[in-house]
């Protein structure tokens, strides 16, 4: 008897009619440590030493190694893609980097992400989600807005 290959369950895309302005998305915490930064550096080809070399980061005036801005940005939008049910539904996304995410060697850092539906366009079935991302009690992304097309 051979085992049948399992197929992953299809994720259901959120219905526009199930969403209202003011709805909060389920918050999440993304933990980042030095190993994750090195992995990201390799994947993104951004091997700037401020992201993995503590001594160098401090020499250039940083408090410690910092996470890549694009890592932080990407970590935040996963809240929206998971909520929407399909990453391809995010049709616009932009942020302003306000503070770096400092990543100490021993403890790493936590990026706390939350979101709220700020606008809804029934004709286009698009919603705008405003994200809030903090690390160490400091806001690390500003004007973080994602526009999502729903079913």
C-alpha positions in Angstrom: 0.0 0.0 0.0 1.5 3.3 -1.0 0.8 6.6 0.7 -1.0 9.2 -1.4 0.9 12.5 -1.7 -0.9 15.1 0.4 -1.8 18.4 -1.2 -1.8 21.5 0.9 -5.3 22.9 1.7 -6.0 25.9 -0.4 -6.1 29.1 1.6 -9.4 30.9 1.3 -9.2 34.6 0.2 -11.0 36.9 2.6 -14.4 38.1 1.3 -14.8 41.9 0.9 -18.2 41.8 2.5 -16.7 40.3 5.7 -14.5 43.4 6.3 -15.4 46.8 7.8 -13.5 50.0 8.3 -12.0 49.8 11.8 -11.5 46.1 11.9 -8.3 45.1 13.6 -6.1 42.4 12.1 -4.8 39.8 14.5 -1.5 41.1 15.9 1.7 39.2 15.6 5.3 39.2 16.9 8.2 38.4 14.6 11.4 37.4 16.4 14.7 38.3 14.7 18.1 37.1 15.7 21.6 37.3 14.2 21.2 34.0 12.4 18.1 35.2 10.6 19.8 38.4 9.6 22.7 36.5 8.1 20.2 34.3 6.2 18.4 37.4 5.0 21.7 39.0 3.9 22.5 36.0 1.8 19.0 35.8 0.2 18.8 39.6 -0.5 22.5 40.0 -1.4 22.5 42.9 1.1 25.7 41.9 3.0 26.3 45.3 4.6 28.3 44.7 7.8 25.9 46.8 9.9 23.5 43.8 9.7 25.8 41.2 11.2 29.1 42.6 12.5 28.5 44.2 16.0 31.9 45.9 16.2 31.5 47.5 12.8 28.0 48.6 13.5 29.2 50.4 16.7 32.2 51.9 14.8 29.8 53.6 12.4 27.6 55.0 15.3 24.9 52.4 15.6 24.0 51.0 19.0 24.4 47.4 17.7 23.6 45.3 14.7 20.4 46.4 13.0 17.9 44.5 10.9 17.6 45.2 7.2 14.9 47.7 6.5 13.4 45.5 3.8 13.4 42.6 6.3 11.3 44.7 8.7 9.0 45.9 5.9 8.5 42.3 4.6 7.9 41.0 8.1 5.2 43.6 8.7 3.3 42.9 5.5 3.0 39.2 6.3 0.3 40.2 8.8 -1.7 41.5 5.8 -1.0 38.6 3.4 -1.9 36.0 6.0 -5.1 37.9 6.9 -6.1 38.3 3.2 -5.4 34.7 2.4 -3.1 35.3 -0.6 0.0 37.4 -0.9 -0.8 38.2 -4.5 -3.8 40.2 -3.3 -1.6 43.0 -2.0 -1.5 45.4 -4.9 0.2 48.4 -3.2 2.5 48.6 -0.2 4.7 51.3 1.1 6.3 52.4 4.4 8.6 55.1 5.8 11.4 53.8 7.9 11.4 55.7 11.2 13.9 53.8 13.4 16.1 50.8 12.9 15.4 47.5 14.6 18.4 46.9 16.9 19.2 43.2 17.2 21.3 42.4 20.3 23.4 39.2 20.1 21.9 37.3 23.1 18.2 38.2 23.0 17.6 39.2 19.5 14.6 41.5 18.9 10.9 41.3 18.6 9.0 43.2 16.0 5.4 43.7 17.1 3.0 44.2 14.2 -0.7 45.2 14.2 -3.1 46.5 11.6 -6.4 48.2 11.1 -8.6 48.5 8.1 -8.6 52.3 7.3 -10.6 52.4 4.1 -12.8 50.2 1.9 -13.8 50.7 -1.7 -16.8 48.5 -2.5 -16.6 49.0 -6.3 -13.0 47.8 -6.6 -13.3 45.4 -3.6 -10.1 47.0 -2.2 -9.3 47.7 1.4 -6.5 49.8 2.8 -4.8 48.5 5.9 -2.6 50.7 8.1 0.1 48.8 9.9 1.9 49.6 13.1 5.3 48.0 13.7 7.3 48.6 16.9 10.5 47.1 18.3 11.7 47.8 21.8 8.7 50.1 22.4 9.8 52.3 19.4 7.8 52.8 16.2 10.0 51.4 13.4 7.7 52.0 10.4 5.7 55.0 9.6 3.0 55.5 7.0 2.8 51.8 6.5 -0.1 51.2 4.2 -1.1 48.1 2.2 -3.9 48.0 -0.4 -5.5 44.6 -0.8 -8.0 43.3 -3.3 -10.5 40.9 -1.7 -13.1 38.5 -3.2 
